[in-house]
Amino acid sequence: MANVASVAIRRARSTDCHDILEAHTQAIRVLCQAEYSQTQLVGWAERLTPEGYLPAMSRNIFLVAEHNGRVVGFGELALDR
């Protein structure tokens, strides 16, 4: 596990979309495997695209967590909801 001090949180950029997709699909496959069937997990992950994160980035506060230059997590904060 990464040392928390070595994780940087910053605003996401459009150039992060592929890395965000990778982190997202990995999270689906690993963290959700006890709750969903393999078919459901694959169907969920297959619907995601790198471009799919762009609207959220322009509309809300969209952050990434980086460790050693690699995106390892992401989050979205919608203050208007």
C-alpha angles and dihedrals in degrees: 000000000000120000105252090227089061094056116093122201117207142152113281120248128206088250088064095064097099092047091047089052090051092050091045096050091045090052091050093050096045108030098038101042094100093055104039137045120251089250091055092047093050092046091050095048095043092060092060121095132181091242090054091078095057098082091052091048092054096041103041143018102283117185137185130203114220129197119183090346093307126114106240100166146001141199141188127215119195107191094182094064 
